[in-house]
Amino acid sequence: MFSVRIIFFIIIVCFISACQPESSYIHLNGFTMGTTYQITLKTDQKTAANLQQNIDTELLKINQLMSTYIDDSELSLFNQSTSVTCQNISDETYYVIKSAIDVSKETQGKFDVTIGPLILEWGFDKKHTDDRVPNELIIERLLQQIGYNKIHFGDHCIQKQHASLSINLSAIAKGYGVDQIAQLLKNNLVENYLVEIGGETASKGVNPKLIPWRLAIEAPIEKKRQIQQIFSPSGLGVATSGDYRNYFEKDGVRFSHTIDPTTGKPITHNLVSVTVLHQQTMLADAYATAFMVMGADQAIVFAEQNNLPIYLLVKNENGFDAVYTSAFKKHLL
């Protein structure tokens, strides 16, 4: 499931508006969840200053709840606990974990927030994997230890089936953060905005040129950045997952950073990136990872059955093919 989140989305405010934004559009930015956030919104300077304070407070709260890099975050404390009784947890964390498990069930385990031990074993939690391929017996043992079906829900509490089970929300929490910031802006009557955290986005209204917001999907070219496709999200949340810049090779075999939770091994198919649109950026985030694990054929079938707008880039002998569902077609520009 693990997929380093490449920022495929070039937030093309300057690209579309020729870098001449109106004075009423303000740009806010900062750091959160191990990445950056960028927000463009139509408001005045005083309101923007107050909003940024509230945005930073909200993002700090989400980090303190769901980060696995903060030792005393709510999720870290849950993971560190050896208790197998139902542990009380905040409504926010409960909601995100429950949503993740729902996606796991829908995708037959292609999305799984308990996959952390496999990520560690393959070395994909580090910048350098040392090109080490785990022993088959170790992979089989770890597969027995993980599993979304080993998480159980009570009344405002979560129970793990065995003491060593842990949860990692890195493939869904950024999307949740985007949704929360978008809701914060709506609550403050902001009608035109674009929110981006680590490549996941939500938008409403129009950009500085008074046209609907436009985003770009990056072409999967390893040594340069190039736009593959411009599209309009039409107010939907957007997430992209891909791995063509993140892999290692050993003995002529290419090992992707995206691990299939059902096999314990990196994917071997030719899907290199997937972009998903959804009312909830959180779910777009989770589905993007699940589809990356599934591969193009299975992802398209699932998305068509569920009327999901998705856009895939699939490697062929001469380059790449773009494949998208009928629901995505109306978003193309």
C-alpha positions as CSV (number, residue, x, y, z in Angstrom):
1,M,0.0,0.0,0.0
2,F,2.9,2.3,0.7
3,S,3.4,4.9,-2.0
4,V,5.6,7.9,-1.6
5,R,3.2,10.8,-2.4
6,I,4.7,12.5,-5.3
7,I,3.1,16.0,-5.9
8,F,1.7,15.3,-9.3
9,F,-0.5,18.3,-9.0
10,I,1.1,21.4,-10.3
11,I,-1.1,23.9,-8.7
12,I,-1.2,26.1,-11.8
13,V,-2.6,29.3,-10.4
14,C,0.3,31.2,-12.1
15,F,0.2,28.9,-15.2
16,I,-3.5,29.6,-15.8
17,S,-3.5,33.3,-14.7
18,A,-0.2,34.3,-16.3
19,C,1.1,35.0,-12.8
20,Q,-1.1,38.1,-12.5
21,P,-3.4,37.3,-9.5
22,E,-6.0,39.8,-8.4
23,S,-5.2,41.7,-5.2
24,S,-8.2,40.0,-3.5
25,Y,-6.6,36.6,-3.9
26,I,-4.2,35.7,-1.1
27,H,-1.7,32.9,-0.9
28,L,-1.0,31.1,2.4
29,N,1.5,28.4,2.9
30,G,3.2,26.4,5.7
31,F,4.4,22.9,6.8
32,T,2.4,20.0,8.0
33,M,2.4,16.2,8.0
34,G,6.0,16.0,6.8
35,T,5.2,18.1,3.7
36,T,3.9,21.6,2.8
37,Y,0.5,23.1,2.4
38,Q,-0.5,25.8,-0.1
39,I,-3.8,27.7,0.0
40,T,-5.0,30.3,-2.5
41,L,-8.2,32.1,-1.5
42,K,-10.2,35.2,-2.1
43,T,-10.4,37.4,1.0
44,D,-8.8,40.4,2.6
45,Q,-5.5,40.5,4.4
46,K,-6.9,40.8,7.9
47,T,-9.2,37.8,7.4
48,A,-6.4,35.8,5.8
49,A,-4.2,36.4,8.8
50,N,-6.9,35.1,11.2
51,L,-7.6,32.2,8.9
52,Q,-4.0,31.1,8.7
53,Q,-3.8,31.0,12.5
54,N,-6.9,28.8,12.6
55,I,-5.5,26.6,9.7
56,D,-2.2,26.1,11.5
57,T,-4.1,25.2,14.8
58,E,-6.3,22.7,13.0
59,L,-3.4,21.0,11.2
60,L,-1.4,20.8,14.5
61,K,-4.4,19.1,16.1
62,I,-4.7,16.6,13.3
63,N,-0.9,15.9,13.5
64,Q,-1.2,15.4,17.3
65,L,-4.0,12.9,16.7
66,M,-2.8,10.9,13.7
67,S,0.9,11.2,13.2
68,T,3.2,8.2,13.6
69,Y,6.2,10.5,13.8
70,I,5.1,12.2,17.0
71,D,5.8,9.9,19.9
72,D,2.9,11.1,22.1
73,S,0.3,11.5,19.3
74,E,-3.0,9.7,19.9
75,L,-2.2,7.2,17.2
76,S,1.4,6.6,18.4
77,L,0.2,5.9,21.9
78,F,-2.4,3.4,20.5
79,N,0.3,1.7,18.5
80,Q,2.7,1.6,21.5
81,S,0.0,0.1,23.8
82,T,0.1,-3.7,24.3
83,S,-3.5,-3.7,25.4
84,V,-5.9,-5.8,23.4
85,T,-9.0,-4.3,25.1
86,C,-11.0,-1.6,23.3
87,Q,-9.1,1.7,23.8
88,N,-10.9,5.0,23.9
89,I,-10.0,7.3,21.0
90,S,-11.1,10.7,19.7
91,D,-14.0,11.0,17.3
92,E,-11.7,12.3,14.6
93,T,-9.2,9.5,14.7
94,Y,-12.0,6.9,15.0
95,Y,-13.7,8.4,11.9
96,V,-10.5,8.3,9.8
97,I,-9.6,4.7,10.8
98,K,-13.2,3.5,10.3
99,S,-13.2,5.2,6.8
100,A,-9.9,3.5,6.0
101,I,-11.3,0.1,7.0
102,D,-14.4,0.6,4.9
103,V,-12.1,1.2,1.9
104,S,-10.1,-1.9,2.8
105,K,-13.3,-4.0,2.7
106,E,-14.5,-2.4,-0.6
107,T,-11.1,-3.1,-2.3
108,Q,-10.6,-6.6,-0.8
109,G,-7.6,-5.6,1.2
110,K,-5.7,-3.6,-1.5
111,F,-5.8,-0.7,1.0
112,D,-4.6,-1.6,4.5
113,V,-3.5,0.8,7.2
114,T,-1.8,-2.1,9.2
115,I,0.9,-2.6,6.6
116,G,3.6,-0.8,8.6
117,P,5.7,-3.8,9.5
118,L,6.1,-4.7,5.8
119,I,7.1,-1.1,4.9
120,L,9.7,-1.3,7.6
121,E,11.0,-4.7,6.4
122,W,11.4,-3.5,2.8
123,G,13.1,-0.3,4.0
124,F,10.6,2.0,2.3
125,D,10.2,4.1,5.5
126,K,13.7,5.4,4.9
127,K,15.3,7.5,2.1
128,H,17.6,4.6,1.2
129,T,16.4,1.0,1.1
130,D,20.0,-0.5,0.7
131,D,18.4,-2.5,-2.2
132,R,17.6,-5.3,0.3
133,V,14.9,-7.9,-0.6
134,P,13.4,-9.5,2.5
135,N,13.4,-13.3,3.0
136,E,10.3,-15.0,1.8
137,L,9.8,-16.6,5.3
138,I,9.9,-13.1,6.9
139,I,7.3,-11.8,4.4
140,E,5.0,-14.7,5.2
141,R,5.4,-14.2,8.9
142,L,4.6,-10.5,8.6
143,L,1.5,-11.2,6.5
144,Q,0.2,-13.2,9.4
145,Q,0.7,-10.3,11.7
146,I,-1.0,-7.5,9.7
147,G,-4.6,-7.2,8.4
148,Y,-7.3,-4.6,8.5
149,N,-9.7,-7.4,9.7
150,K,-7.7,-7.5,13.0
151,I,-9.0,-4.1,13.9
152,H,-12.4,-4.0,15.8
153,F,-14.6,-1.1,16.7
154,G,-16.6,-0.4,19.8
155,D,-18.5,2.6,21.1
156,H,-15.9,5.4,20.7
157,C,-13.1,2.8,21.1
158,I,-10.8,0.7,18.9
159,Q,-9.5,-2.8,19.7
160,K,-6.5,-4.5,18.1
161,Q,-6.6,-8.3,17.8
162,H,-3.0,-8.7,19.0
163,A,-0.6,-6.4,21.0
164,S,1.9,-5.8,18.1
165,L,-0.7,-4.5,15.6
166,S,-0.1,-0.9,14.5
167,I,-1.9,1.6,12.3
168,N,-0.4,4.0,9.8
169,L,-2.7,6.7,8.4
170,S,-0.2,8.3,6.0
171,A,-2.2,7.2,2.9
172,I,-5.4,8.9,4.1
173,A,-4.6,11.6,6.7
174,K,-3.5,14.3,4.3
175,G,-6.7,14.0,2.4
176,Y,-8.6,14.3,5.7
177,G,-6.6,17.4,6.5
178,V,-7.5,18.9,3.2
179,D,-11.2,18.3,3.8
180,Q,-11.0,19.8,7.3
181,I,-9.3,23.0,6.0
182,A,-11.8,23.3,3.2
183,Q,-14.6,23.0,5.7
184,L,-12.9,25.7,7.9
185,L,-12.9,28.1,4.9
186,K,-16.5,27.3,4.1
187,N,-17.4,28.0,7.7
188,N,-15.8,31.4,7.4
189,L,-17.8,32.1,4.2
190,V,-14.9,31.9,1.8
191,E,-16.4,31.2,-1.6
192,N,-13.3,30.8,-3.8
193,Y,-10.3,28.8,-2.7
194,L,-7.8,26.0,-3.5
195,V,-6.4,23.9,-0.7
196,E,-3.4,21.6,-1.3
197,I,-1.5,19.4,1.2
198,G,1.3,17.3,-0.2
199,G,-0.4,17.0,-3.6
200,E,-4.0,16.3,-2.4
201,T,-6.4,19.1,-3.1
202,A,-9.9,20.5,-2.6
203,S,-11.3,23.6,-4.3
204,K,-14.4,25.8,-4.6
205,G,-15.4,28.6,-6.9
206,V,-13.1,30.3,-9.3
207,N,-9.4,31.2,-9.6
208,P,-8.0,34.8,-10.0
209,K,-9.0,34.9,-13.6
210,L,-12.6,34.1,-12.6
211,I,-12.7,30.7,-14.2
212,P,-13.0,27.4,-12.4
213,W,-9.9,26.1,-10.8
214,R,-7.6,24.0,-13.1
215,L,-5.0,21.4,-12.1
216,A,-2.4,19.4,-14.0
217,I,-1.4,15.8,-13.9
218,E,2.3,15.3,-14.3
219,A,3.7,13.2,-17.1
220,P,5.6,10.1,-15.8
221,I,9.0,11.1,-17.0
222,E,11.8,10.4,-14.6
223,K,14.3,13.2,-15.3
224,K,12.1,16.2,-16.0
225,R,8.7,17.7,-15.0
226,Q,6.1,17.9,-17.8
227,I,2.4,18.4,-17.8
228,Q,0.4,15.4,-19.1
229,Q,-3.1,16.6,-18.7
230,I,-5.0,19.7,-17.5
231,F,-8.4,19.1,-15.9
232,S,-11.0,20.9,-13.8
233,P,-11.9,19.2,-10.5
234,S,-15.3,20.9,-10.5
235,G,-15.3,21.2,-6.7
236,L,-14.3,17.6,-6.0
237,G,-11.4,16.5,-3.9
238,V,-8.4,15.2,-5.8
239,A,-5.6,12.8,-4.9
240,T,-2.8,11.1,-7.0
241,S,-0.7,8.1,-6.2
242,G,2.3,6.9,-8.3
243,D,5.7,5.3,-8.0
244,Y,7.7,5.9,-11.2
245,R,10.2,8.1,-9.3
246,N,10.4,5.8,-6.3
247,Y,11.8,2.3,-6.7
248,F,15.1,0.3,-6.6
249,E,16.5,-2.3,-8.9
250,K,18.5,-5.4,-7.9
251,D,19.7,-8.2,-10.2
252,G,17.7,-6.7,-13.0
253,V,14.4,-6.7,-11.1
254,R,12.5,-3.4,-10.4
255,F,11.0,-3.1,-6.9
256,S,8.3,-0.5,-6.6
257,H,7.7,1.4,-3.3
258,T,4.0,0.4,-3.6
259,I,3.5,-2.8,-1.6
260,D,0.5,-5.0,-2.1
261,P,-0.9,-5.9,1.4
262,T,-2.3,-9.2,0.0
263,T,1.2,-10.5,-1.1
264,G,3.6,-8.5,1.1
265,K,5.6,-7.6,-2.0
266,P,5.9,-4.6,-4.3
267,I,3.6,-4.3,-7.2
268,T,4.8,-5.6,-10.6
269,H,2.2,-4.3,-13.0
270,N,2.5,-1.4,-15.5
271,L,0.3,1.2,-13.8
272,V,2.5,4.2,-13.0
273,S,0.1,6.8,-11.6
274,V,-3.6,7.2,-10.8
275,T,-5.6,10.4,-10.1
276,V,-8.9,10.1,-8.2
277,L,-11.7,12.6,-7.8
278,H,-14.2,12.3,-4.9
279,Q,-16.5,14.5,-2.8
280,Q,-14.1,13.7,0.1
281,T,-10.4,14.2,-0.5
282,M,-9.8,11.7,2.3
283,L,-11.5,8.9,0.3
284,A,-9.8,10.1,-3.0
285,D,-6.5,9.7,-1.1
286,A,-7.3,6.2,0.1
287,Y,-8.7,5.0,-3.3
288,A,-5.7,6.3,-5.1
289,T,-3.4,4.0,-3.1
290,A,-5.8,1.1,-3.5
291,F,-6.0,1.5,-7.3
292,M,-2.2,1.8,-7.5
293,V,-2.0,-1.6,-5.8
294,M,-4.8,-3.1,-8.0
295,G,-3.3,-2.2,-11.4
296,A,-5.0,-0.6,-14.3
297,D,-7.5,-3.3,-15.4
298,Q,-8.9,-3.9,-11.9
299,A,-8.9,-0.3,-11.0
300,I,-11.0,0.7,-14.1
301,V,-13.5,-2.0,-13.5
302,F,-13.9,-1.0,-9.8
303,A,-14.2,2.7,-10.7
304,E,-16.7,2.2,-13.4
305,Q,-18.9,0.1,-11.2
306,N,-18.8,2.8,-8.5
307,N,-19.0,5.8,-10.9
308,L,-15.7,7.2,-9.7
309,P,-13.7,9.6,-11.9
310,I,-10.2,8.3,-12.2
311,Y,-7.3,9.0,-14.7
312,L,-4.6,6.4,-15.1
313,L,-1.2,6.5,-16.8
314,V,-0.1,3.0,-17.9
315,K,3.3,2.1,-19.2
316,N,3.6,0.5,-22.6
317,E,6.6,-0.5,-24.9
318,N,6.9,3.0,-26.4
319,G,5.9,5.2,-23.5
320,F,2.6,5.7,-21.7
321,D,-1.1,5.4,-22.3
322,A,-3.8,7.5,-20.6
323,V,-6.8,5.6,-19.5
324,Y,-9.8,7.2,-17.7
325,T,-13.3,6.3,-16.7
326,S,-16.4,7.8,-18.3
327,A,-17.0,9.9,-15.1
328,F,-13.6,11.6,-15.5
329,K,-14.1,12.5,-19.2
330,K,-16.2,15.6,-18.4
331,H,-13.3,17.0,-16.3
332,L,-10.8,17.0,-19.1
333,L,-9.6,20.2,-20.6
